[in-house]
């Protein structure tokens, strides 16, 4: 279970790092949906840290991280539809 939290946290941190590098180093201006997609990644990092340092919360942290990734996926699908002018 600890490996799941470490991997999950690192993936989320990498995604946020890529977003911030694109924004601040390459001048890519994020839209509102881009910003919304960052919140679940931040939540995954928070849940991963909590789960790693509080062993009794490892299982809930994994569940909440998975839920955060699911929320991010839903936002991403909606975001993609908006960008493609599907809705």
DRENDOZA-581462 format. One record per atom (N, C-alpha, C, O): residue number from 1; residue in one letter; atom name; x, y, z. Coordinates in nm, 2 decimals. Example, Ala and Ser with C-alpha at 12.3 -4.5 7.8 and 13.67 -1.06 7.14 Angstrom:
# residues 2
<resi = 1, resn = A, name = N, x = 1.32, y = -0.57, z = 0.78>
<resi = 1, resn = A, name = CA, x = 1.23, y = -0.45, z = 0.78>
<resi = 1, resn = A, name = C, x = 1.32, y = -0.33, z = 0.78>
<resi = 1, resn = A, name = O, x = 1.42, y = -0.33, z = 0.85>
<resi = 2, resn = S, name = N, x = 1.28, y = -0.22, z = 0.71>
<resi = 2, resn = S, name = CA, x = 1.37, y = -0.11, z = 0.71>
<resi = 2, resn = S, name = C, x = 1.29, y = 0.00, z = 0.79>
<resi = 2, resn = S, name = O, x = 1.34, y = 0.11, z = 0.80>
This chain:
# residues 87
<resi = 1, resn = X, name = N, x = 0.08, y = -0.12, z = 0.00>
<resi = 1, resn = X, name = CA, x = 0.00, y = 0.00, z = 0.00>
<resi = 1, resn = X, name = C, x = 0.08, y = 0.13, z = 0.00>
<resi = 1, resn = X, name = O, x = 0.05, y = 0.23, z = -0.06>
<resi = 2, resn = X, name = N, x = 0.20, y = 0.12, z = 0.07>
<resi = 2, resn = X, name = CA, x = 0.28, y = 0.24, z = 0.07>
<resi = 2, resn = X, name = C, x = 0.33, y = 0.28, z = -0.07>
<resi = 2, resn = X, name = O, x = 0.35, y = 0.39, z = -0.11>
<resi = 3, resn = X, name = N, x = 0.36, y = 0.18, z = -0.15>
<resi = 3, resn = X, name = CA, x = 0.41, y = 0.20, z = -0.28>
<resi = 3, resn = X, name = C, x = 0.31, y = 0.26, z = -0.37>
<resi = 3, resn = X, name = O, x = 0.34, y = 0.35, z = -0.46>
<resi = 4, resn = X, name = N, x = 0.18, y = 0.23, z = -0.35>
<resi = 4, resn = X, name = CA, x = 0.07, y = 0.29, z = -0.42>
<resi = 4, resn = X, name = C, x = 0.07, y = 0.44, z = -0.40>
<resi = 4, resn = X, name = O, x = 0.05, y = 0.52, z = -0.49>
<resi = 5, resn = X, name = N, x = 0.08, y = 0.47, z = -0.27>
<resi = 5, resn = X, name = CA, x = 0.07, y = 0.61, z = -0.23>
<resi = 5, resn = X, name = C, x = 0.19, y = 0.69, z = -0.29>
<resi = 5, resn = X, name = O, x = 0.18, y = 0.80, z = -0.33>
<resi = 6, resn = X, name = N, x = 0.31, y = 0.63, z = -0.28>
<resi = 6, resn = X, name = CA, x = 0.43, y = 0.70, z = -0.33>
<resi = 6, resn = X, name = C, x = 0.41, y = 0.72, z = -0.48>
<resi = 6, resn = X, name = O, x = 0.44, y = 0.83, z = -0.53>
<resi = 7, resn = X, name = N, x = 0.38, y = 0.62, z = -0.56>
<resi = 7, resn = X, name = CA, x = 0.36, y = 0.63, z = -0.70>
<resi = 7, resn = X, name = C, x = 0.25, y = 0.73, z = -0.74>
<resi = 7, resn = X, name = O, x = 0.27, y = 0.82, z = -0.82>
<resi = 8, resn = X, name = N, x = 0.14, y = 0.72, z = -0.67>
<resi = 8, resn = X, name = CA, x = 0.03, y = 0.81, z = -0.69>
<resi = 8, resn = X, name = C, x = 0.07, y = 0.96, z = -0.67>
<resi = 8, resn = X, name = O, x = 0.03, y = 1.04, z = -0.75>
<resi = 9, resn = X, name = N, x = 0.13, y = 0.98, z = -0.56>
<resi = 9, resn = X, name = CA, x = 0.18, y = 1.12, z = -0.52>
<resi = 9, resn = X, name = C, x = 0.28, y = 1.17, z = -0.62>
<resi = 9, resn = X, name = O, x = 0.27, y = 1.29, z = -0.66>
<resi = 10, resn = X, name = N, x = 0.37, y = 1.09, z = -0.67>
<resi = 10, resn = X, name = CA, x = 0.47, y = 1.13, z = -0.76>
<resi = 10, resn = X, name = C, x = 0.41, y = 1.16, z = -0.90>
<resi = 10, resn = X, name = O, x = 0.45, y = 1.26, z = -0.97>
<resi = 11, resn = X, name = N, x = 0.31, y = 1.08, z = -0.94>
<resi = 11, resn = X, name = CA, x = 0.24, y = 1.11, z = -1.07>
<resi = 11, resn = X, name = C, x = 0.17, y = 1.24, z = -1.06>
<resi = 11, resn = X, name = O, x = 0.18, y = 1.32, z = -1.15>
<resi = 12, resn = X, name = N, x = 0.10, y = 1.26, z = -0.95>
<resi = 12, resn = X, name = CA, x = 0.03, y = 1.39, z = -0.94>
<resi = 12, resn = X, name = C, x = 0.12, y = 1.51, z = -0.93>
<resi = 12, resn = X, name = O, x = 0.10, y = 1.61, z = -0.99>
<resi = 13, resn = X, name = N, x = 0.23, y = 1.49, z = -0.86>
<resi = 13, resn = X, name = CA, x = 0.33, y = 1.60, z = -0.85>
<resi = 13, resn = X, name = C, x = 0.39, y = 1.63, z = -0.99>
<resi = 13, resn = X, name = O, x = 0.42, y = 1.74, z = -1.02>
<resi = 14, resn = X, name = N, x = 0.42, y = 1.52, z = -1.07>
<resi = 14, resn = X, name = CA, x = 0.47, y = 1.54, z = -1.20>
<resi = 14, resn = X, name = C, x = 0.37, y = 1.61, z = -1.29>
<resi = 14, resn = X, name = O, x = 0.41, y = 1.70, z = -1.37>
<resi = 15, resn = X, name = N, x = 0.24, y = 1.58, z = -1.28>
<resi = 15, resn = X, name = CA, x = 0.14, y = 1.65, z = -1.36>
<resi = 15, resn = X, name = C, x = 0.13, y = 1.80, z = -1.32>
<resi = 15, resn = X, name = O, x = 0.12, y = 1.88, z = -1.41>
<resi = 16, resn = X, name = N, x = 0.14, y = 1.83, z = -1.19>
<resi = 16, resn = X, name = CA, x = 0.13, y = 1.97, z = -1.15>
<resi = 16, resn = X, name = C, x = 0.26, y = 2.04, z = -1.19>
<resi = 16, resn = X, name = O, x = 0.25, y = 2.16, z = -1.24>
<resi = 17, resn = X, name = N, x = 0.37, y = 1.97, z = -1.18>
<resi = 17, resn = X, name = CA, x = 0.50, y = 2.04, z = -1.23>
<resi = 17, resn = X, name = C, x = 0.49, y = 2.07, z = -1.37>
<resi = 17, resn = X, name = O, x = 0.53, y = 2.18, z = -1.42>
<resi = 18, resn = X, name = N, x = 0.44, y = 1.98, z = -1.45>
<resi = 18, resn = X, name = CA, x = 0.43, y = 2.00, z = -1.60>
<resi = 18, resn = X, name = C, x = 0.34, y = 2.12, z = -1.63>
<resi = 18, resn = X, name = O, x = 0.37, y = 2.20, z = -1.71>
<resi = 19, resn = X, name = N, x = 0.23, y = 2.13, z = -1.55>
<resi = 19, resn = X, name = CA, x = 0.14, y = 2.24, z = -1.57>
<resi = 19, resn = X, name = C, x = 0.20, y = 2.37, z = -1.54>
<resi = 19, resn = X, name = O, x = 0.19, y = 2.47, z = -1.61>
<resi = 20, resn = X, name = N, x = 0.27, y = 2.38, z = -1.42>
<resi = 20, resn = X, name = CA, x = 0.33, y = 2.50, z = -1.38>
<resi = 20, resn = X, name = C, x = 0.45, y = 2.54, z = -1.47>
<resi = 20, resn = X, name = O, x = 0.47, y = 2.66, z = -1.50>
<resi = 21, resn = X, name = N, x = 0.52, y = 2.44, z = -1.52>
<resi = 21, resn = X, name = CA, x = 0.63, y = 2.47, z = -1.61>
<resi = 21, resn = X, name = C, x = 0.58, y = 2.53, z = -1.74>
<resi = 21, resn = X, name = O, x = 0.63, y = 2.63, z = -1.79>
<resi = 22, resn = X, name = N, x = 0.47, y = 2.47, z = -1.79>
<resi = 22, resn = X, name = CA, x = 0.41, y = 2.52, z = -1.91>
<resi = 22, resn = X, name = C, x = 0.36, y = 2.66, z = -1.89>
<resi = 22, resn = X, name = O, x = 0.37, y = 2.75, z = -1.98>
<resi = 23, resn = X, name = N, x = 0.30, y = 2.69, z = -1.78>
<resi = 23, resn = X, name = CA, x = 0.24, y = 2.82, z = -1.75>
<resi = 23, resn = X, name = C, x = 0.35, y = 2.92, z = -1.73>
<resi = 23, resn = X, name = O, x = 0.35, y = 3.03, z = -1.79>
<resi = 24, resn = X, name = N, x = 0.45, y = 2.90, z = -1.64>
<resi = 24, resn = X, name = CA, x = 0.54, y = 3.00, z = -1.60>
<resi = 24, resn = X, name = C, x = 0.67, y = 3.00, z = -1.68>
<resi = 24, resn = X, name = O, x = 0.73, y = 3.11, z = -1.69>
<resi = 25, resn = X, name = N, x = 0.71, y = 2.89, z = -1.74>
<resi = 25, resn = X, name = CA, x = 0.83, y = 2.90, z = -1.82>
<resi = 25, resn = X, name = C, x = 0.80, y = 2.92, z = -1.97>
<resi = 25, resn = X, name = O, x = 0.89, y = 2.97, z = -2.04>
<resi = 26, resn = X, name = N, x = 0.69, y = 2.87, z = -2.02>
<resi = 26, resn = X, name = CA, x = 0.66, y = 2.87, z = -2.16>
<resi = 26, resn = X, name = C, x = 0.54, y = 2.97, z = -2.19>
<resi = 26, resn = X, name = O, x = 0.50, y = 2.98, z = -2.31>
<resi = 27, resn = X, name = N, x = 0.49, y = 3.03, z = -2.09>
<resi = 27, resn = X, name = CA, x = 0.39, y = 3.13, z = -2.12>
<resi = 27, resn = X, name = C, x = 0.25, y = 3.08, z = -2.16>
<resi = 27, resn = X, name = O, x = 0.18, y = 3.16, z = -2.22>
<resi = 28, resn = X, name = N, x = 0.22, y = 2.96, z = -2.13>
<resi = 28, resn = X, name = CA, x = 0.09, y = 2.90, z = -2.17>
<resi = 28, resn = X, name = C, x = -0.01, y = 2.95, z = -2.06>
<resi = 28, resn = X, name = O, x = 0.01, y = 2.91, z = -1.94>
<resi = 29, resn = X, name = N, x = -0.11, y = 3.02, z = -2.10>
<resi = 29, resn = X, name = CA, x = -0.21, y = 3.07, z = -2.01>
<resi = 29, resn = X, name = C, x = -0.32, y = 2.97, z = -1.99>
<resi = 29, resn = X, name = O, x = -0.39, y = 2.93, z = -2.09>
<resi = 30, resn = X, name = N, x = -0.34, y = 2.92, z = -1.87>
<resi = 30, resn = X, name = CA, x = -0.45, y = 2.82, z = -1.85>
<resi = 30, resn = X, name = C, x = -0.59, y = 2.88, z = -1.84>
<resi = 30, resn = X, name = O, x = -0.61, y = 2.99, z = -1.80>
<resi = 31, resn = X, name = N, x = -0.68, y = 2.80, z = -1.89>
<resi = 31, resn = X, name = CA, x = -0.82, y = 2.85, z = -1.88>
<resi = 31, resn = X, name = C, x = -0.88, y = 2.80, z = -1.75>
<resi = 31, resn = X, name = O, x = -0.80, y = 2.74, z = -1.67>
<resi = 32, resn = X, name = N, x = -1.00, y = 2.83, z = -1.72>
<resi = 32, resn = X, name = CA, x = -1.06, y = 2.80, z = -1.59>
<resi = 32, resn = X, name = C, x = -1.06, y = 2.65, z = -1.57>
<resi = 32, resn = X, name = O, x = -1.04, y = 2.60, z = -1.46>
<resi = 33, resn = X, name = N, x = -1.09, y = 2.57, z = -1.67>
<resi = 33, resn = X, name = CA, x = -1.10, y = 2.43, z = -1.66>
<resi = 33, resn = X, name = C, x = -0.96, y = 2.37, z = -1.64>
<resi = 33, resn = X, name = O, x = -0.94, y = 2.27, z = -1.57>
<resi = 34, resn = X, name = N, x = -0.85, y = 2.43, z = -1.70>
<resi = 34, resn = X, name = CA, x = -0.72, y = 2.39, z = -1.67>
<resi = 34, resn = X, name = C, x = -0.69, y = 2.40, z = -1.52>
<resi = 34, resn = X, name = O, x = -0.62, y = 2.31, z = -1.46>
<resi = 35, resn = X, name = N, x = -0.73, y = 2.51, z = -1.46>
<resi = 35, resn = X, name = CA, x = -0.71, y = 2.54, z = -1.32>
<resi = 35, resn = X, name = C, x = -0.78, y = 2.44, z = -1.24>
<resi = 35, resn = X, name = O, x = -0.73, y = 2.38, z = -1.14>
<resi = 36, resn = X, name = N, x = -0.91, y = 2.41, z = -1.27>
<resi = 36, resn = X, name = CA, x = -0.99, y = 2.31, z = -1.20>
<resi = 36, resn = X, name = C, x = -0.92, y = 2.17, z = -1.20>
<resi = 36, resn = X, name = O, x = -0.93, y = 2.10, z = -1.10>
<resi = 37, resn = X, name = N, x = -0.86, y = 2.14, z = -1.31>
<resi = 37, resn = X, name = CA, x = -0.79, y = 2.01, z = -1.31>
<resi = 37, resn = X, name = C, x = -0.67, y = 2.00, z = -1.22>
<resi = 37, resn = X, name = O, x = -0.63, y = 1.88, z = -1.19>
<resi = 38, resn = X, name = N, x = -0.62, y = 2.10, z = -1.17>
<resi = 38, resn = X, name = CA, x = -0.51, y = 2.10, z = -1.08>
<resi = 38, resn = X, name = C, x = -0.55, y = 2.06, z = -0.94>
<resi = 38, resn = X, name = O, x = -0.47, y = 2.00, z = -0.87>
<resi = 39, resn = X, name = N, x = -0.67, y = 2.10, z = -0.90>
<resi = 39, resn = X, name = CA, x = -0.71, y = 2.07, z = -0.76>
<resi = 39, resn = X, name = C, x = -0.71, y = 1.92, z = -0.73>
<resi = 39, resn = X, name = O, x = -0.66, y = 1.89, z = -0.62>
<resi = 40, resn = X, name = N, x = -0.77, y = 1.83, z = -0.81>
<resi = 40, resn = X, name = CA, x = -0.76, y = 1.69, z = -0.77>
<resi = 40, resn = X, name = C, x = -0.62, y = 1.64, z = -0.76>
<resi = 40, resn = X, name = O, x = -0.59, y = 1.56, z = -0.68>
<resi = 41, resn = X, name = N, x = -0.53, y = 1.69, z = -0.85>
<resi = 41, resn = X, name = CA, x = -0.39, y = 1.65, z = -0.83>
<resi = 41, resn = X, name = C, x = -0.33, y = 1.69, z = -0.70>
<resi = 41, resn = X, name = O, x = -0.26, y = 1.62, z = -0.63>
<resi = 42, resn = X, name = N, x = -0.36, y = 1.82, z = -0.66>
<resi = 42, resn = X, name = CA, x = -0.31, y = 1.86, z = -0.53>
<resi = 42, resn = X, name = C, x = -0.37, y = 1.78, z = -0.42>
<resi = 42, resn = X, name = O, x = -0.30, y = 1.75, z = -0.32>
<resi = 43, resn = X, name = N, x = -0.50, y = 1.74, z = -0.43>
<resi = 43, resn = X, name = CA, x = -0.56, y = 1.65, z = -0.33>
<resi = 43, resn = X, name = C, x = -0.49, y = 1.52, z = -0.32>
<resi = 43, resn = X, name = O, x = -0.47, y = 1.47, z = -0.21>
<resi = 44, resn = X, name = N, x = -0.45, y = 1.46, z = -0.44>
<resi = 44, resn = X, name = CA, x = -0.38, y = 1.33, z = -0.44>
<resi = 44, resn = X, name = C, x = -0.25, y = 1.35, z = -0.36>
<resi = 44, resn = X, name = O, x = -0.21, y = 1.26, z = -0.28>
<resi = 45, resn = X, name = N, x = -0.18, y = 1.45, z = -0.38>
<resi = 45, resn = X, name = CA, x = -0.05, y = 1.47, z = -0.31>
<resi = 45, resn = X, name = C, x = -0.08, y = 1.48, z = -0.16>
<resi = 45, resn = X, name = O, x = -0.01, y = 1.42, z = -0.08>
<resi = 46, resn = X, name = N, x = -0.18, y = 1.56, z = -0.12>
<resi = 46, resn = X, name = CA, x = -0.21, y = 1.57, z = 0.02>
<resi = 46, resn = X, name = C, x = -0.25, y = 1.43, z = 0.08>
<resi = 46, resn = X, name = O, x = -0.20, y = 1.39, z = 0.18>
<resi = 47, resn = X, name = N, x = -0.34, y = 1.36, z = 0.01>
<resi = 47, resn = X, name = CA, x = -0.38, y = 1.23, z = 0.06>
<resi = 47, resn = X, name = C, x = -0.26, y = 1.13, z = 0.07>
<resi = 47, resn = X, name = O, x = -0.25, y = 1.05, z = 0.16>
<resi = 48, resn = X, name = N, x = -0.17, y = 1.14, z = -0.03>
<resi = 48, resn = X, name = CA, x = -0.05, y = 1.05, z = -0.03>
<resi = 48, resn = X, name = C, x = 0.03, y = 1.08, z = 0.09>
<resi = 48, resn = X, name = O, x = 0.08, y = 0.99, z = 0.16>
<resi = 49, resn = X, name = N, x = 0.06, y = 1.20, z = 0.12>
<resi = 49, resn = X, name = CA, x = 0.14, y = 1.24, z = 0.23>
<resi = 49, resn = X, name = C, x = 0.08, y = 1.20, z = 0.36>
<resi = 49, resn = X, name = O, x = 0.14, y = 1.14, z = 0.45>
<resi = 50, resn = X, name = N, x = -0.05, y = 1.22, z = 0.38>
<resi = 50, resn = X, name = CA, x = -0.12, y = 1.18, z = 0.50>
<resi = 50, resn = X, name = C, x = -0.12, y = 1.03, z = 0.51>
<resi = 50, resn = X, name = O, x = -0.09, y = 0.98, z = 0.62>
<resi = 51, resn = X, name = N, x = -0.14, y = 0.96, z = 0.41>
<resi = 51, resn = X, name = CA, x = -0.14, y = 0.81, z = 0.41>
<resi = 51, resn = X, name = C, x = -0.01, y = 0.75, z = 0.44>
<resi = 51, resn = X, name = O, x = 0.00, y = 0.65, z = 0.51>
<resi = 52, resn = X, name = N, x = 0.10, y = 0.82, z = 0.40>
<resi = 52, resn = X, name = CA, x = 0.24, y = 0.77, z = 0.43>
<resi = 52, resn = X, name = C, x = 0.28, y = 0.80, z = 0.57>
<resi = 52, resn = X, name = O, x = 0.35, y = 0.72, z = 0.63>
<resi = 53, resn = X, name = N, x = 0.23, y = 0.91, z = 0.63>
<resi = 53, resn = X, name = CA, x = 0.28, y = 0.94, z = 0.76>
<resi = 53, resn = X, name = C, x = 0.18, y = 0.90, z = 0.87>
<resi = 53, resn = X, name = O, x = 0.22, y = 0.90, z = 0.99>
<resi = 54, resn = X, name = N, x = 0.06, y = 0.86, z = 0.84>
<resi = 54, resn = X, name = CA, x = -0.04, y = 0.81, z = 0.94>
<resi = 54, resn = X, name = C, x = -0.08, y = 0.67, z = 0.89>
<resi = 54, resn = X, name = O, x = -0.18, y = 0.66, z = 0.81>
<resi = 55, resn = X, name = N, x = -0.01, y = 0.57, z = 0.93>
<resi = 55, resn = X, name = CA, x = -0.04, y = 0.43, z = 0.88>
<resi = 55, resn = X, name = C, x = -0.18, y = 0.39, z = 0.89>
<resi = 55, resn = X, name = O, x = -0.23, y = 0.31, z = 0.80>
<resi = 56, resn = X, name = N, x = -0.26, y = 0.43, z = 0.99>
<resi = 56, resn = X, name = CA, x = -0.40, y = 0.38, z = 1.00>
<resi = 56, resn = X, name = C, x = -0.49, y = 0.45, z = 0.89>
<resi = 56, resn = X, name = O, x = -0.60, y = 0.40, z = 0.87>
<resi = 57, resn = X, name = N, x = -0.44, y = 0.55, z = 0.83>
<resi = 57, resn = X, name = CA, x = -0.51, y = 0.62, z = 0.72>
<resi = 57, resn = X, name = C, x = -0.47, y = 0.58, z = 0.58>
<resi = 57, resn = X, name = O, x = -0.51, y = 0.64, z = 0.48>
<resi = 58, resn = X, name = N, x = -0.38, y = 0.47, z = 0.57>
<resi = 58, resn = X, name = CA, x = -0.33, y = 0.43, z = 0.44>
<resi = 58, resn = X, name = C, x = -0.44, y = 0.39, z = 0.34>
<resi = 58, resn = X, name = O, x = -0.45, y = 0.44, z = 0.23>
<resi = 59, resn = X, name = N, x = -0.53, y = 0.31, z = 0.39>
<resi = 59, resn = X, name = CA, x = -0.64, y = 0.26, z = 0.30>
<resi = 59, resn = X, name = C, x = -0.74, y = 0.37, z = 0.26>
<resi = 59, resn = X, name = O, x = -0.77, y = 0.39, z = 0.14>
<resi = 60, resn = X, name = N, x = -0.78, y = 0.46, z = 0.36>
<resi = 60, resn = X, name = CA, x = -0.87, y = 0.57, z = 0.31>
<resi = 60, resn = X, name = C, x = -0.79, y = 0.66, z = 0.22>
<resi = 60, resn = X, name = O, x = -0.85, y = 0.72, z = 0.13>
<resi = 61, resn = X, name = N, x = -0.66, y = 0.68, z = 0.24>
<resi = 61, resn = X, name = CA, x = -0.59, y = 0.77, z = 0.15>
<resi = 61, resn = X, name = C, x = -0.58, y = 0.72, z = 0.01>
<resi = 61, resn = X, name = O, x = -0.59, y = 0.79, z = -0.09>
<resi = 62, resn = X, name = N, x = -0.56, y = 0.59, z = 0.00>
<resi = 62, resn = X, name = CA, x = -0.56, y = 0.53, z = -0.13>
<resi = 62, resn = X, name = C, x = -0.70, y = 0.54, z = -0.20>
<resi = 62, resn = X, name = O, x = -0.71, y = 0.58, z = -0.32>
<resi = 63, resn = X, name = N, x = -0.81, y = 0.52, z = -0.13>
<resi = 63, resn = X, name = CA, x = -0.94, y = 0.54, z = -0.18>
<resi = 63, resn = X, name = C, x = -0.97, y = 0.68, z = -0.22>
<resi = 63, resn = X, name = O, x = -1.02, y = 0.71, z = -0.33>
<resi = 64, resn = X, name = N, x = -0.93, y = 0.78, z = -0.14>
<resi = 64, resn = X, name = CA, x = -0.95, y = 0.92, z = -0.17>
<resi = 64, resn = X, name = C, x = -0.87, y = 0.96, z = -0.29>
<resi = 64, resn = X, name = O, x = -0.91, y = 1.05, z = -0.37>
<resi = 65, resn = X, name = N, x = -0.75, y = 0.91, z = -0.30>
<resi = 65, resn = X, name = CA, x = -0.66, y = 0.94, z = -0.42>
<resi = 65, resn = X, name = C, x = -0.73, y = 0.89, z = -0.54>
<resi = 65, resn = X, name = O, x = -0.73, y = 0.96, z = -0.64>
<resi = 66, resn = X, name = N, x = -0.78, y = 0.77, z = -0.54>
<resi = 66, resn = X, name = CA, x = -0.84, y = 0.71, z = -0.66>
<resi = 66, resn = X, name = C, x = -0.97, y = 0.79, z = -0.69>
<resi = 66, resn = X, name = O, x = -0.99, y = 0.82, z = -0.81>
<resi = 67, resn = X, name = N, x = -1.04, y = 0.84, z = -0.59>
<resi = 67, resn = X, name = CA, x = -1.16, y = 0.92, z = -0.62>
<resi = 67, resn = X, name = C, x = -1.12, y = 1.05, z = -0.68>
<resi = 67, resn = X, name = O, x = -1.19, y = 1.11, z = -0.76>
<resi = 68, resn = X, name = N, x = -1.01, y = 1.11, z = -0.63>
<resi = 68, resn = X, name = CA, x = -0.96, y = 1.24, z = -0.69>
<resi = 68, resn = X, name = C, x = -0.92, y = 1.22, z = -0.83>
<resi = 68, resn = X, name = O, x = -0.94, y = 1.31, z = -0.91>
<resi = 69, resn = X, name = N, x = -0.85, y = 1.11, z = -0.86>
<resi = 69, resn = X, name = CA, x = -0.82, y = 1.08, z = -1.00>
<resi = 69, resn = X, name = C, x = -0.94, y = 1.07, z = -1.09>
<resi = 69, resn = X, name = O, x = -0.94, y = 1.11, z = -1.20>
<resi = 70, resn = X, name = N, x = -1.05, y = 1.00, z = -1.03>
<resi = 70, resn = X, name = CA, x = -1.17, y = 0.99, z = -1.11>
<resi = 70, resn = X, name = C, x = -1.24, y = 1.13, z = -1.13>
<resi = 70, resn = X, name = O, x = -1.29, y = 1.15, z = -1.24>
<resi = 71, resn = X, name = N, x = -1.23, y = 1.21, z = -1.03>
<resi = 71, resn = X, name = CA, x = -1.29, y = 1.35, z = -1.05>
<resi = 71, resn = X, name = C, x = -1.21, y = 1.42, z = -1.16>
<resi = 71, resn = X, name = O, x = -1.27, y = 1.49, z = -1.24>
<resi = 72, resn = X, name = N, x = -1.08, y = 1.41, z = -1.15>
<resi = 72, resn = X, name = CA, x = -0.99, y = 1.47, z = -1.25>
<resi = 72, resn = X, name = C, x = -1.03, y = 1.42, z = -1.39>
<resi = 72, resn = X, name = O, x = -1.03, y = 1.50, z = -1.49>
<resi = 73, resn = X, name = N, x = -1.05, y = 1.29, z = -1.40>
<resi = 73, resn = X, name = CA, x = -1.08, y = 1.23, z = -1.53>
<resi = 73, resn = X, name = C, x = -1.22, y = 1.29, z = -1.59>
<resi = 73, resn = X, name = O, x = -1.23, y = 1.32, z = -1.71>
<resi = 74, resn = X, name = N, x = -1.31, y = 1.31, z = -1.50>
<resi = 74, resn = X, name = CA, x = -1.44, y = 1.37, z = -1.54>
<resi = 74, resn = X, name = C, x = -1.42, y = 1.51, z = -1.59>
<resi = 74, resn = X, name = O, x = -1.48, y = 1.55, z = -1.69>
<resi = 75, resn = X, name = N, x = -1.34, y = 1.59, z = -1.51>
<resi = 75, resn = X, name = CA, x = -1.32, y = 1.72, z = -1.55>
<resi = 75, resn = X, name = C, x = -1.24, y = 1.72, z = -1.69>
<resi = 75, resn = X, name = O, x = -1.27, y = 1.81, z = -1.77>
<resi = 76, resn = X, name = N, x = -1.15, y = 1.63, z = -1.71>
<resi = 76, resn = X, name = CA, x = -1.07, y = 1.63, z = -1.83>
<resi = 76, resn = X, name = C, x = -1.16, y = 1.59, z = -1.95>
<resi = 76, resn = X, name = O, x = -1.15, y = 1.65, z = -2.06>
<resi = 77, resn = X, name = N, x = -1.26, y = 1.50, z = -1.93>
<resi = 77, resn = X, name = CA, x = -1.35, y = 1.47, z = -2.04>
<resi = 77, resn = X, name = C, x = -1.44, y = 1.59, z = -2.08>
<resi = 77, resn = X, name = O, x = -1.45, y = 1.62, z = -2.19>
<resi = 78, resn = X, name = N, x = -1.49, y = 1.66, z = -1.98>
<resi = 78, resn = X, name = CA, x = -1.57, y = 1.78, z = -2.00>
<resi = 78, resn = X, name = C, x = -1.48, y = 1.89, z = -2.07>
<resi = 78, resn = X, name = O, x = -1.52, y = 1.95, z = -2.16>
<resi = 79, resn = X, name = N, x = -1.36, y = 1.90, z = -2.02>
<resi = 79, resn = X, name = CA, x = -1.26, y = 2.00, z = -2.07>
<resi = 79, resn = X, name = C, x = -1.24, y = 1.97, z = -2.22>
<resi = 79, resn = X, name = O, x = -1.23, y = 2.06, z = -2.31>
<resi = 80, resn = X, name = N, x = -1.21, y = 1.84, z = -2.25>
<resi = 80, resn = X, name = CA, x = -1.19, y = 1.80, z = -2.39>
<resi = 80, resn = X, name = C, x = -1.31, y = 1.83, z = -2.48>
<resi = 80, resn = X, name = O, x = -1.29, y = 1.88, z = -2.59>
<resi = 81, resn = X, name = N, x = -1.43, y = 1.81, z = -2.43>
<resi = 81, resn = X, name = CA, x = -1.55, y = 1.84, z = -2.51>
<resi = 81, resn = X, name = C, x = -1.56, y = 1.99, z = -2.53>
<resi = 81, resn = X, name = O, x = -1.60, y = 2.03, z = -2.64>
<resi = 82, resn = X, name = N, x = -1.53, y = 2.07, z = -2.43>
<resi = 82, resn = X, name = CA, x = -1.54, y = 2.21, z = -2.45>
<resi = 82, resn = X, name = C, x = -1.43, y = 2.26, z = -2.55>
<resi = 82, resn = X, name = O, x = -1.47, y = 2.34, z = -2.64>
<resi = 83, resn = X, name = N, x = -1.31, y = 2.21, z = -2.55>
<resi = 83, resn = X, name = CA, x = -1.21, y = 2.25, z = -2.64>
<resi = 83, resn = X, name = C, x = -1.24, y = 2.20, z = -2.78>
<resi = 83, resn = X, name = O, x = -1.20, y = 2.27, z = -2.88>
<resi = 84, resn = X, name = N, x = -1.31, y = 2.09, z = -2.80>
<resi = 84, resn = X, name = CA, x = -1.35, y = 2.04, z = -2.93>
<resi = 84, resn = X, name = C, x = -1.49, y = 2.09, z = -2.98>
<resi = 84, resn = X, name = O, x = -1.54, y = 2.06, z = -3.08>
<resi = 85, resn = X, name = N, x = -1.54, y = 2.18, z = -2.90>
<resi = 85, resn = X, name = CA, x = -1.67, y = 2.25, z = -2.93>
<resi = 85, resn = X, name = C, x = -1.79, y = 2.14, z = -2.94>
<resi = 85, resn = X, name = O, x = -1.87, y = 2.16, z = -3.03>
<resi = 86, resn = X, name = N, x = -1.78, y = 2.04, z = -2.86>
<resi = 86, resn = X, name = CA, x = -1.88, y = 1.94, z = -2.86>
<resi = 86, resn = X, name = C, x = -2.00, y = 1.98, z = -2.78>
<resi = 86, resn = X, name = O, x = -2.12, y = 1.94, z = -2.80>
<resi = 87, resn = X, name = N, x = -1.98, y = 2.06, z = -2.68>
<resi = 87, resn = X, name = CA, x = -2.08, y = 2.12, z = -2.60>
<resi = 87, resn = X, name = C, x = -2.04, y = 2.26, z = -2.54>
<resi = 87, resn = X, name = O, x = -2.12, y = 2.32, z = -2.47>
